Amino acid sequence: MAVHRTRELSGRAVALFRRAATADGADRSGLTALTYATMLTYALDAAVAVALANTLFFAAATAESTANVALYLAITVAPFALVAPVIGPALDRLQRGRRIAMAVSCAGRSALAVVLVFQLDTWLLYPAALGIMVLSKSFLVLKAAVTPRVLPSSITLATTNSRLTTFGMAAGGVAGAVAAGAAWTFGSAGALYWTAALGLVGAVLCLRIPRWVESTTGEVPAAVPAARRGSARPKVPATRSVLVALWGTSAVRVLTGFLTLFVAFVVKSGTEHAPDGDPARQVIVIGLVGAAAGAGLFLGNAVGARSRFGSVEPVVLTAAGAALLAAAGAALLPGVPAAVVAALVASTASALAKVCLDAVVQRDLPEHARASAFGRSETVLQLAWVLGGAIGVLAPHDTFRTGFVIVAGVVAVFGAQAGAIRRGATLVPGLGPRAAPPAPAPTAR
């Protein structure tokens, strides 16, 4: 009876998952196939994070050598620095082979995971880990460009992206738990073999995305965040609302990137919040902050997917203001509870702001420029995240206060830029709103 009951409950769970993945015509538009591929890339990222936790992350967090901390910072920053100016625009110009490029991203991470199994104690660990992260960020850029091509007619891009994020986070949680069990039983090598298997499955799922996502007929690049003067390639300029949403969302991403690294570094320093280097207490504190961040993402995506904002600019600016208040509050009342609250607020605000950014891109930009706009905006948001992460690594780790003061100032600058753009001005020359180029005058007959 126990076996029968287990099978019955499992069947119901699978049926419920399939209904959710195919809802609103997602199976016919191709969104279901993209959902499965996105779930696998989130699972890959979670498995890699678990496998390398004791080799890269915590080793750098407890390193007394400045060189070791700098090396860790290079590993975390380099993928984003490469994606934004090099890989991002290159993928934006990719006219054919997006599905293959996504599959290569997954297969490449699988191969590098196997390499890591045999190089955990050598210097080759670092370039292999760097390659995995670059491939992961490349997948996100490609996914952002592909999503408008599989959009069902009955739902918006904002709802679609919220759905993809929710499915991806759920898959990441399950895969991370399995990787943790494998790491506990077989060490980091066990988690890496699990990662390799996920990569192969992900490559197959990427190839099952419909062929029509390869169609780029009529596509033109979007000037996000701004077009360079004198560019030989015509671009669709971003509207003022798109730029406000992009800068406001970036302000929140700075705080989420900061929290991802800074809290772990402070806790692992063992100076104030985990005396005597108690590993159990360190894990509990980091787990509380991580759980708050996850809950915030679910909450923000759930609210954003079900909301119809009449004007997105006030919502984005409110999200940026909430992030600033959370950072300032953690600076005034430093400690673990304030860090947990800041993680919850920042993640919720990040999800809501991203939903608004998706909505305004769909509303303000023509269909033939949306794929480029999503790909380019994703690279900007990644750079904002890594800026916050860099602050989290470089800030003093003997207390929470100093780091939160610094990041609050940076968030305030990004938020002020968003507010200035809303008024038609800019704090950063060249990154403000620009008018569309005038239409050519009709020729006389």
C-alpha positions in Angstrom: 0.0 0.0 0.0 2.9 2.4 0.8 4.4 1.8 -2.7 1.0 2.2 -4.4 0.4 5.4 -2.5 3.8 6.7 -3.4 3.2 6.0 -7.1 -0.1 7.7 -6.9 1.2 10.9 -5.3 4.2 10.9 -7.7 1.8 10.6 -10.7 -0.3 13.5 -9.5 2.8 15.6 -8.9 4.1 14.9 -12.4 0.7 15.7 -13.9 0.5 18.9 -12.0 4.0 19.9 -13.2 3.1 19.1 -16.9 -0.1 21.2 -16.7 1.8 24.1 -15.3 4.6 23.8 -17.9 2.2 23.6 -20.8 -0.4 26.2 -19.6 -1.6 29.0 -21.8 -0.5 27.2 -25.0 3.2 27.0 -23.9 3.5 23.5 -25.5 2.4 24.9 -28.9 4.5 28.0 -28.9 7.7 26.3 -27.8 7.8 27.9 -24.3 7.5 24.5 -22.6 10.7 23.3 -24.3 12.5 26.5 -23.3 11.2 26.0 -19.8 12.8 22.6 -19.5 16.1 23.9 -20.9 16.0 26.8 -18.4 15.3 24.5 -15.5 18.4 22.5 -16.4 20.7 25.5 -16.6 19.5 26.6 -13.1 20.1 23.0 -11.9 23.6 23.1 -13.4 24.4 26.4 -11.6 23.2 25.1 -8.3 25.1 21.8 -8.6 28.3 23.7 -9.6 27.9 26.0 -6.6 27.6 23.0 -4.2 30.5 21.2 -5.8 32.9 24.1 -5.5 31.7 25.4 -2.2 34.7 24.1 -0.2 37.2 24.7 -3.0 36.6 28.2 -4.3 34.0 30.1 -2.2 34.8 29.3 1.4 38.5 29.0 0.7 38.6 32.6 -0.6 36.3 33.8 2.2 38.8 32.5 4.9 41.9 33.3 3.0 44.3 35.6 4.7 46.3 36.3 1.5 45.1 39.3 -0.5 46.3 37.5 -3.6 43.9 34.6 -2.9 40.9 37.0 -2.4 41.9 38.9 -5.6 42.0 35.6 -7.5 38.5 34.7 -6.3 37.3 38.1 -7.3 38.7 37.6 -10.8 36.9 34.3 -11.1 33.6 35.9 -10.2 34.0 39.2 -12.1 35.6 37.9 -15.3 32.6 36.1 -16.7 30.4 39.2 -16.5 33.2 41.4 -17.8 33.5 39.1 -20.8 29.8 38.7 -21.4 28.9 42.4 -21.4 31.4 43.9 -24.0 32.4 40.8 -25.9 30.1 37.8 -25.7 26.8 39.7 -25.3 27.1 41.7 -28.5 28.5 38.7 -30.3 25.5 36.6 -29.4 23.2 39.5 -30.2 24.5 39.4 -33.8 24.1 35.6 -34.0 21.7 35.1 -36.9 21.6 31.3 -36.8 22.3 28.6 -34.4 20.9 30.0 -31.1 19.7 26.5 -30.1 23.0 25.0 -30.9 24.8 27.7 -28.9 22.6 27.0 -25.9 23.3 23.3 -26.2 27.0 24.0 -26.5 26.7 26.0 -23.3 25.3 23.0 -21.4 27.6 20.4 -23.0 30.6 22.6 -22.3 29.7 22.9 -18.7 29.3 19.1 -18.6 32.8 18.6 -20.0 34.4 21.1 -17.7 32.8 19.5 -14.7 34.5 16.2 -15.6 37.8 18.1 -16.0 37.3 19.6 -12.5 37.0 16.1 -11.0 40.6 15.5 -11.8 41.9 19.1 -11.2 40.4 20.0 -7.8 43.9 20.3 -6.3 45.7 22.0 -9.2 45.7 25.5 -10.6 43.6 24.3 -13.6 40.6 24.5 -11.2 40.4 28.2 -11.7 40.3 28.4 -15.6 37.9 25.5 -15.6 35.6 27.2 -13.1 35.9 30.4 -15.1 34.8 28.6 -18.3 31.8 27.2 -16.5 30.6 30.6 -15.3 31.2 32.2 -18.7 29.1 29.5 -20.4 26.4 29.9 -17.8 26.1 33.7 -18.4 26.1 33.1 -22.1 23.1 30.8 -21.8 21.2 33.6 -19.9 21.9 36.1 -22.7 20.7 33.6 -25.4 17.6 32.7 -23.3 16.7 36.4 -23.1 17.0 36.7 -26.9 15.0 33.5 -27.6 12.1 34.1 -25.1 10.2 36.6 -27.3 10.2 34.0 -30.1 8.3 31.4 -28.0 5.8 33.8 -26.4 2.3 32.4 -26.3 -0.3 34.9 -27.5 -2.3 34.8 -24.3 0.4 35.9 -21.8 2.9 38.7 -21.6 6.7 38.6 -21.6 6.7 39.7 -18.0 4.6 36.7 -17.0 6.7 34.4 -19.2 10.0 35.5 -17.6 8.5 35.2 -14.1 7.3 31.7 -15.0 10.8 30.7 -16.3 12.5 32.1 -13.1 10.1 30.2 -10.8 10.5 26.9 -12.6 14.3 27.4 -12.7 14.6 28.2 -9.0 12.6 25.1 -8.2 14.8 22.9 -10.4 17.9 24.6 -8.8 16.7 23.7 -5.3 16.1 20.1 -6.2 19.4 19.7 -8.1 21.3 21.5 -5.4 19.9 19.2 -2.7 20.9 16.1 -4.8 24.4 17.6 -5.3 24.7 18.2 -1.6 23.9 14.6 -0.9 26.4 13.5 -3.5 29.1 15.8 -2.1 28.4 14.5 1.4 28.7 10.9 0.3 31.4 11.0 -2.4 33.0 14.4 -1.9 33.1 17.2 -4.5 33.8 14.7 -7.3 30.3 13.2 -6.7 28.6 16.5 -7.1 30.7 17.2 -10.2 29.7 14.0 -11.9 26.1 14.9 -11.1 26.7 18.3 -12.7 28.1 16.6 -15.8 25.0 14.4 -16.2 22.8 17.5 -15.9 24.8 19.2 -18.6 24.2 16.4 -21.1 20.5 16.4 -20.4 20.4 20.1 -20.8 22.1 20.0 -24.2 19.5 17.5 -25.4 16.7 19.7 -24.1 18.1 22.8 -25.8 18.1 21.0 -29.2 14.4 20.2 -28.7 13.5 23.9 -28.6 11.5 24.6 -31.8 13.4 25.6 -34.9 11.5 28.8 -35.4 13.5 30.5 -32.7 16.3 30.6 -35.3 14.3 33.0 -37.4 15.7 36.5 -37.2 14.0 38.0 -40.2 13.6 41.7 -39.7 15.4 41.7 -36.4 17.5 44.9 -35.6 19.6 45.6 -32.6 18.3 47.8 -29.8 20.3 50.6 -28.3 20.3 49.4 -24.7 21.4 51.1 -22.5 22.4 53.7 -25.2 23.6 53.9 -28.8 27.1 55.1 -29.6 27.1 58.1 -31.8 28.3 57.4 -35.3 27.5 53.7 -35.1 27.4 52.2 -38.6 24.7 49.7 -37.6 21.2 51.2 -37.2 19.7 50.6 -33.9 16.3 51.1 -32.3 16.8 53.6 -29.4 15.5 52.7 -26.0 12.7 54.9 -24.7 12.9 56.9 -21.5 10.7 54.4 -19.7 13.0 51.5 -20.7 16.1 53.3 -19.4 14.4 54.2 -16.1 13.4 50.6 -15.6 16.9 49.4 -16.6 18.7 51.7 -14.2 16.3 51.1 -11.4 16.5 47.4 -11.7 20.3 47.6 -11.9 20.2 49.5 -8.6 18.5 46.6 -6.9 20.8 44.1 -8.6 23.8 45.8 -7.1 22.5 45.0 -3.6 21.6 41.4 -4.5 25.1 40.8 -5.8 26.6 42.4 -2.7 24.6 40.3 -0.4 25.5 37.1 -2.2 29.1 37.4 -1.4 29.5 39.9 1.5 27.4 38.1 4.1 29.3 34.8 3.6 32.7 36.6 3.8 31.7 38.4 7.1 30.4 35.2 8.6 33.3 33.1 7.6 35.7 35.7 9.0 34.6 34.5 12.4 35.2 37.8 14.1 31.7 38.9 15.2 28.8 36.7 14.2 30.3 33.2 14.3 32.9 33.2 17.1 35.6 30.5 17.3 34.9 29.7 13.6 31.9 27.5 14.5 31.0 25.9 11.1 27.5 24.9 12.1 26.6 28.5 13.1 28.2 29.8 9.9 26.1 27.5 7.8 22.9 28.5 9.7 23.6 32.2 9.2 24.4 31.8 5.5 21.4 29.5 5.1 19.0 32.1 6.7 20.2 34.8 4.3 19.9 32.5 1.3 16.4 31.3 2.3 15.3 34.9 2.7 16.6 35.7 -0.8 14.9 32.7 -2.3 11.6 33.6 -0.6 11.9 37.1 -1.9 12.4 35.9 -5.5 9.3 33.7 -5.3 7.2 36.4 -3.7 8.3 39.1 -6.2 7.8 36.9 -9.2 4.4 35.7 -7.9 3.2 39.3 -7.3 4.7 40.6 -10.6 3.2 37.9 -12.7 -0.3 38.5 -11.4 -0.1 42.3 -11.5 -0.9 44.8 -14.2 0.9 48.0 -13.4 -0.6 51.0 -15.1 2.8 52.8 -15.0 6.0 50.9 -14.4 8.3 53.8 -13.6 6.9 54.4 -10.1 7.1 50.7 -9.3 10.7 50.5 -10.4 11.7 53.6 -8.5 9.9 52.3 -5.4 11.8 49.0 -5.7 15.1 50.9 -5.9 14.1 53.0 -2.9 13.2 49.9 -0.9 16.6 48.4 -1.7 18.3 51.7 -0.6 16.3 51.7 2.7 17.2 48.0 3.3 20.9 48.7 2.8 20.8 51.8 5.0 18.9 50.0 7.7 21.4 47.2 7.7 24.2 49.9 8.0 22.4 51.6 11.0 21.5 48.3 12.7 24.2 45.9 11.6 23.8 42.2 12.3 22.4 39.0 11.0 18.7 39.9 11.4 19.2 43.1 9.4 21.1 41.2 6.7 18.2 38.6 6.5 15.7 41.4 6.1 17.8 43.2 3.5 18.1 39.9 1.5 14.3 39.5 1.6 13.6 43.1 0.5 16.3 43.1 -2.1 15.2 39.8 -3.8 11.5 40.8 -3.8 12.4 44.3 -5.2 14.7 42.7 -7.8 12.0 40.3 -9.1 9.3 43.1 -9.2 11.7 45.5 -11.0 12.6 42.8 -13.5 9.0 42.1 -14.3 8.5 45.9 -14.9 11.5 46.0 -17.2 10.2 43.1 -19.2 6.8 44.7 -19.4 8.1 48.1 -20.6 10.4 46.5 -23.2 7.4 44.7 -24.6 5.3 47.8 -24.5 7.7 50.4 -25.9 10.0 48.6 -28.4 8.9 47.1 -31.7 8.7 43.4 -32.0 11.8 43.2 -34.3 14.0 44.8 -31.6 12.8 43.0 -28.5 15.1 40.0 -28.8 18.2 42.3 -28.9 16.8 44.5 -26.1 16.4 41.5 -23.8 19.8 40.1 -24.6 21.5 43.5 -24.0 19.6 44.4 -20.9 20.5 41.0 -19.4 24.2 41.8 -19.8 23.7 45.2 -18.1 21.9 43.6 -15.2 24.7 41.0 -14.8 27.3 43.8 -14.7 25.3 45.6 -12.0 25.2 42.3 -10.0 29.0 41.8 -10.3 29.6 45.4 -9.2 27.8 44.6 -6.0 29.7 41.3 -5.7 33.0 43.1 -6.1 32.0 45.5 -3.3 31.1 42.5 -1.2 34.5 41.0 -1.7 36.6 44.1 -1.3 34.8 45.8 1.6 36.1 45.1 5.1 34.7 41.9 6.6 35.2 42.6 10.3 31.7 44.0 10.6 28.5 44.4 8.6 28.3 48.2 8.9 31.1 49.4 6.5 30.1 47.2 3.6 26.4 48.2 3.8 27.4 51.9 4.0 29.4 51.5 0.8 26.7 49.6 -1.1 24.0 51.9 0.0 25.9 54.8 -1.6 26.2 52.9 -4.9 22.6 51.9 -4.9 21.7 55.6 -4.3 23.7 56.7 -7.3 22.0 54.1 -9.6 18.6 55.1 -8.2 19.4 58.8 -8.7 20.3 58.1 -12.3 17.0 56.4 -12.9 15.2 59.4 -11.4 17.2 61.8 -13.5 16.4 59.9 -16.7 12.7 60.1 -15.8 13.0 63.9 -15.8 14.8 63.8 -19.1 18.3 64.4 -17.6 21.2 62.1 -16.8 24.0 61.9 -14.2 26.3 59.9 -16.6 27.0 61.6 -20.0 26.1 59.4 -22.9 23.8 57.1 -20.9 20.7 59.2 -20.9 17.6 59.2 -23.1 18.1 60.0 -26.7 15.6 60.9 -29.3 15.0 58.6 -32.2 16.8 59.6 -35.4 14.6 61.7 -37.7 12.8 59.9 -40.6 14.3 60.5 -44.0 12.6 63.3 -46.0 10.5 62.0 -48.9 12.2 62.3 -52.2 10.7 64.6 -54.8 9.3 63.1 -58.0 
